[in-house]
Amino acid sequence: MIPGDLLTRFPSVLMAWRNLGRNRMRTALAALGILIGVVAIASLGIAGVAIQTQANADLGSLTNQVTVSSGQDSPTDGVTDDQVTRIERVVTDARVVPQKTNTTTIESREGEAFVAVTGLTAADALYNASVGEAPSRLQSGALVSAETARELGLELGDPVEYEGRLYRIRGLIEAEGGFGGGGNELVIPISGLSDQQHYDTVTIVAADGEAASGIADRLEAEFNDGEDEELSVTSFASAQENIDSFLNTLNLALLGIGSISLVVASVAILNVMLMSTIERRGEIGVLRAVGIRRGEVLRMILTEAAFIGVIGGLLGAIVSLGVGLVLFDVVAGDPLLVLRWDSVRYLVAGFAFAVVASVLSGLYPAWKAATDRPVEALRG
């Protein structure tokens, strides 16, 4: 319903609303076209956000990490204690976590599983335990991936054996997009791999991707000055930037495709408004003859077009919100993420685009009706 005081102050609004109601089927079809256009724009935009959200989740904490391993010109197979000390002197604003790795087979009453073994001290820097704990100084006990625990029927406190030594399970690592927790994995104190002289990798955990890029540059300058590569330094921050750039381009492409349907809907509104003004040519002539000014006729026709845009835009935004809830539930596992501004802005943009496109589509019919001479309009 339109507020009564608004109708009193702007009679063209009342006339526009009544005119739309005179041919409800044509109005409904025009609004349906706008609805489809808004759904196309908003849903495709939200789909792009959902994909980007999941991509960021899959990368997990890798974007703020720098991985260091033996370079192709290194005289040793692995990272030495001296090199770790030099890394720690260069990197004073992040955690440095040396690791040794191996593989083994874990057995239990449920069967056996081939696992990757990681030896380190600062377990909490690289792992999150869904059950139990990931201590900052892992000196006894072990962490096992939740997948391995489910496969072998292991629980907290159960023993696992590596190289003849038993380790009690202190935490279960839930699988996630970040470092660790993927596949079958056993994490033990670094002393459990003391037979290995050098570290296989050193992981540096920075505050964010920008800090990780800076650390990688400093390490490159320290260890790989010139043509020789003493250490291989890998940062995933640049990979995140490349993925974001690709997804932004994909989003623009999706929005471009969605915009086509709204342009088609605008043409339909142009046709509806033009047909409406032709059918009411005599009526508009009478209004002009009794003193209704051109501006009032212009506002009436444009208001009709705006009403179609508002109705179609609102319904399209509501439908798009429902589509977004389903998309985020399927892709990201959390439908309420659609309520963030990254997604909501596409609902706002779709609605605004619908209203603007509708008004623009009504400009020519409104101008034609307003400039038609009353005498010629009355003749039909």
C-alpha positions in Angstrom: 0.0 0.0 0.0 1.1 3.6 -0.7 1.0 6.0 2.3 -2.1 8.3 2.0 -0.1 11.6 2.7 2.3 10.6 -0.1 -0.6 10.3 -2.5 -2.0 13.6 -1.4 1.2 15.4 -2.0 2.1 13.6 -5.2 -1.0 12.7 -7.2 1.1 11.3 -10.0 2.2 8.5 -7.6 -1.4 7.5 -7.1 -2.2 7.6 -10.8 0.9 5.5 -11.6 0.0 2.9 -9.0 -3.6 2.7 -10.4 -2.4 2.4 -14.0 -0.2 -0.5 -13.1 -3.2 -2.3 -11.5 -5.3 -1.8 -14.6 -3.2 -4.4 -16.5 -1.8 -6.7 -13.8 -0.7 -9.4 -16.1 1.5 -7.2 -18.2 2.8 -5.5 -15.0 3.6 -8.9 -13.5 5.4 -10.1 -16.6 7.6 -6.9 -16.6 8.3 -7.3 -12.9 9.2 -11.0 -13.5 11.7 -10.0 -16.1 13.3 -7.6 -13.6 13.2 -10.3 -10.9 15.1 -12.8 -13.2 17.7 -10.1 -14.0 18.3 -9.3 -10.3 18.5 -13.0 -9.4 21.0 -13.5 -12.3 23.3 -10.6 -11.1 23.0 -11.1 -7.4 23.2 -14.9 -7.4 26.2 -15.0 -9.7 27.9 -12.4 -7.6 27.2 -14.3 -4.4 28.4 -17.6 -6.1 31.7 -15.9 -6.8 32.0 -14.8 -3.1 31.2 -18.3 -2.0 33.8 -19.8 -4.2 36.4 -17.3 -3.0 35.5 -18.0 0.6 36.0 -21.7 0.1 39.3 -21.1 -1.7 40.6 -19.0 1.1 39.5 -21.7 3.6 41.2 -24.4 1.6 44.5 -22.5 1.6 44.0 -22.1 5.4 47.0 -20.8 7.2 49.4 -21.4 4.3 49.2 -17.8 3.2 51.0 -16.5 6.3 53.7 -19.2 6.2 57.1 -19.4 4.6 58.7 -22.8 4.0 62.5 -23.2 3.9 64.2 -26.3 2.7 67.6 -27.2 1.3 68.5 -25.4 -1.9 69.8 -26.9 -5.1 73.3 -25.5 -4.4 73.4 -26.5 -0.7 76.3 -28.7 0.3 74.1 -30.6 2.8 70.9 -32.6 2.4 68.6 -30.6 4.6 68.7 -27.5 6.7 71.5 -27.4 9.3 71.5 -26.1 12.9 73.7 -23.2 11.8 71.3 -22.3 9.1 68.4 -22.4 11.5 70.3 -20.1 13.8 70.9 -17.7 11.0 67.2 -17.9 10.0 66.3 -17.0 13.6 68.6 -14.0 13.5 67.0 -12.7 10.3 63.4 -13.5 11.4 62.7 -11.8 14.7 59.0 -11.0 14.1 57.7 -14.6 13.5 57.9 -18.1 14.9 60.5 -20.4 13.4 59.6 -24.1 13.6 62.3 -26.6 12.4 60.9 -30.0 11.4 62.2 -33.4 10.6 60.0 -35.8 8.6 59.7 -39.5 7.9 57.1 -42.2 7.2 56.0 -45.2 9.1 53.2 -47.7 9.6 51.0 -47.5 12.7 49.3 -50.7 13.8 46.3 -51.3 16.1 43.6 -53.8 16.8 41.6 -52.2 14.0 44.3 -52.6 11.4 47.3 -50.6 10.2 47.8 -47.2 8.4 50.7 -45.7 6.5 51.4 -42.2 8.0 53.7 -39.3 7.5 55.8 -38.6 10.6 56.7 -35.0 11.6 59.0 -34.3 14.5 59.0 -30.8 16.0 58.7 -28.9 19.2 56.2 -26.0 18.7 53.2 -28.1 17.8 50.7 -25.3 18.5 52.3 -23.1 15.7 51.3 -25.5 12.9 48.5 -27.6 14.3 45.0 -27.2 15.9 43.8 -30.1 18.0 40.0 -30.7 17.7 40.3 -33.1 20.7 43.0 -32.9 23.3 45.9 -30.3 22.9 48.7 -29.2 20.6 51.3 -28.1 23.1 53.7 -25.2 22.5 56.6 -27.5 23.6 55.9 -31.0 22.5 58.4 -33.1 24.5 56.4 -36.2 25.2 53.4 -37.8 23.7 52.1 -37.4 20.1 49.5 -35.9 17.9 47.6 -38.0 15.4 45.3 -36.9 12.6 41.7 -37.5 13.3 41.4 -39.5 10.1 44.1 -41.9 11.3 42.4 -42.2 14.7 39.1 -43.0 13.2 40.6 -45.5 10.8 42.5 -47.3 13.6 40.0 -46.8 16.4 42.5 -44.7 18.5 41.6 -42.4 21.3 43.4 -39.9 23.6 45.8 -41.8 25.8 46.2 -44.7 23.5 49.9 -45.6 22.6 51.4 -45.4 19.2 54.7 -46.8 18.3 57.5 -45.3 16.2 61.0 -46.8 15.9 60.4 -49.0 18.9 59.3 -46.2 21.2 55.7 -45.7 22.5 54.0 -42.3 22.5 50.7 -41.6 24.2 48.2 -39.6 22.1 47.8 -36.1 23.4 45.6 -34.6 20.7 43.7 -35.3 17.5 44.4 -33.1 14.5 41.2 -32.4 12.6 41.5 -32.2 8.8 41.4 -28.6 7.5 42.6 -26.5 4.6 45.7 -25.2 6.4 49.1 -26.8 7.1 48.8 -30.2 8.8 45.8 -32.2 9.5 45.4 -33.5 6.0 45.6 -37.3 5.5 47.3 -39.7 7.8 49.8 -38.0 10.0 51.7 -38.6 13.2 53.4 -35.7 15.1 56.0 -36.6 17.7 58.7 -34.7 19.6 61.7 -33.8 17.4 63.9 -36.0 19.7 62.1 -39.0 18.2 63.9 -38.4 14.9 67.3 -37.7 16.4 68.8 -40.2 14.0 68.4 -37.7 11.3 71.2 -35.1 11.3 69.5 -32.2 9.5 66.0 -30.7 9.4 63.9 -31.4 6.3 62.1 -28.1 6.5 61.8 -25.0 8.5 58.3 -23.4 8.7 58.1 -19.7 9.6 54.6 -18.5 10.8 54.1 -14.8 10.2 51.3 -12.5 11.3 49.8 -12.3 7.8 50.5 -12.8 4.1 52.2 -9.4 3.7 54.6 -10.1 6.6 55.3 -13.6 5.1 56.3 -12.0 1.8 58.6 -9.6 3.6 60.3 -12.5 5.5 60.7 -14.5 2.3 62.5 -11.5 0.7 64.8 -11.1 3.6 65.7 -14.8 3.7 66.3 -14.7 -0.1 68.8 -11.8 0.4 70.5 -13.6 3.3 70.9 -17.1 1.8 70.6 -16.7 -2.0 72.6 -13.7 -2.8 73.8 -14.2 -6.4 73.3 -17.2 -8.6 73.7 -19.9 -5.9 70.6 -21.2 -4.0 71.7 -22.2 -0.5 68.1 -22.5 0.7 64.8 -22.8 -1.1 62.4 -20.2 0.2 58.7 -20.6 -0.6 55.9 -18.2 0.3 52.3 -18.9 -0.4 51.2 -15.3 -0.1 51.8 -14.6 -3.8 49.6 -17.7 -4.6 46.8 -16.2 -2.6 47.1 -12.9 -4.5 47.0 -14.8 -7.8 43.9 -16.7 -6.7 42.2 -13.6 -5.5 42.9 -11.9 -8.8 41.6 -14.8 -10.8 38.4 -15.0 -8.7 37.8 -11.3 -9.0 38.1 -11.6 -12.8 35.7 -14.5 -12.7 33.3 -12.5 -10.6 33.3 -9.7 -13.1 32.6 -12.1 -15.9 29.7 -13.7 -14.0 28.3 -10.2 -13.3 28.6 -9.3 -17.0 26.6 -12.5 -17.9 24.0 -11.7 -15.3 23.7 -8.1 -16.5 22.6 -9.3 -19.9 19.4 -10.7 -18.5 18.6 -7.4 -16.8 19.2 -5.5 -20.0 16.7 -7.8 -21.7 14.3 -7.1 -18.9 14.8 -3.4 -19.4 13.8 -3.7 -23.1 10.7 -5.6 -21.9 9.8 -2.7 -19.6 10.4 -0.2 -22.4 7.9 -2.2 -24.5 5.4 -2.4 -21.7 5.5 1.3 -20.9 5.4 2.2 -24.6 2.3 0.0 -25.2 0.7 1.4 -22.1 1.1 5.0 -23.2 -0.2 4.2 -26.7 -3.3 2.5 -25.2 -3.9 5.5 -22.9 -3.1 8.2 -25.4 -6.7 9.5 -25.4 -6.8 9.4 -21.6 -3.5 11.3 -21.4 -4.9 13.8 -23.9 -7.8 14.5 -21.6 -5.5 15.0 -18.6 -3.5 17.5 -20.7 -6.7 19.3 -21.8 -7.9 19.8 -18.2 -4.7 21.4 -17.2 -2.3 18.6 -16.2 1.2 19.8 -17.0 3.8 17.9 -19.1 6.0 17.4 -16.0 3.2 15.7 -14.2 2.6 13.3 -17.1 6.3 12.7 -17.3 6.5 11.9 -13.5 3.5 9.6 -13.7 5.0 7.4 -16.5 8.5 7.3 -14.8 6.9 6.4 -11.5 5.1 3.5 -13.1 8.5 2.3 -14.5 10.1 2.8 -11.0 7.4 0.8 -9.3 8.0 -2.1 -11.6 11.8 -1.9 -10.9 11.2 -1.7 -7.1 8.7 -4.6 -7.0 10.9 -6.8 -9.3 14.1 -5.7 -7.5 12.8 -6.5 -4.0 11.4 -9.9 -5.0 14.7 -10.6 -6.9 16.8 -9.7 -3.8 14.7 -12.0 -1.6 15.0 -14.9 -4.1 18.7 -14.2 -4.4 19.2 -14.3 -0.7 17.5 -17.7 -0.6 19.8 -18.9 -3.4 22.8 -17.5 -1.5 21.9 -19.4 1.7 21.8 -22.6 -0.3 25.1 -21.8 -2.1 27.0 -21.0 1.1 25.6 -24.1 2.8 26.8 -26.3 -0.1 30.1 -24.6 -0.9 31.3 -23.3 2.5 29.2 -25.3 4.9 27.8 -22.2 6.7 24.7 -20.5 5.1 24.8 -17.5 7.4 28.0 -16.4 5.7 25.8 -14.9 3.0 24.8 -12.2 5.4 28.3 -10.6 5.3 28.8 -7.4 3.3 30.8 -9.2 0.6 27.6 -11.0 -0.4 24.9 -8.5 0.7 26.5 -5.8 -1.6 25.4 -7.8 -4.6 21.8 -7.8 -3.4 22.0 -4.1 -2.9 23.6 -3.6 -6.3 21.1 -5.9 -8.1 18.2 -3.9 -6.5 19.7 -0.5 -7.4 20.5 -1.7 -11.0 16.9 -2.9 -11.4 15.4 0.5 -10.3 17.8 2.5 -12.4 17.3 0.3 -15.5 13.5 0.5 -15.1 13.5 4.3 -14.9 15.8 4.6 -17.9 13.6 2.2 -19.8 10.6 4.5 -19.0 12.3 7.7 -20.2 11.3 7.4 -23.9 7.7 6.4 -23.3 7.4 9.2 -20.6 8.9 11.8 -23.0 6.6 10.7 -25.8 3.5 10.8 -23.7 4.4 14.2 -22.2 5.2 15.9 -25.5 2.2 14.6 -27.4 -0.1 17.5 -28.3 -3.5 17.2 -26.4 -5.6 17.8 -29.6 -3.8 15.0 -31.5 -3.9 12.7 -28.4 -7.7 13.2 -28.2 -8.2 12.3 -31.8 -6.5 8.9 -31.0 
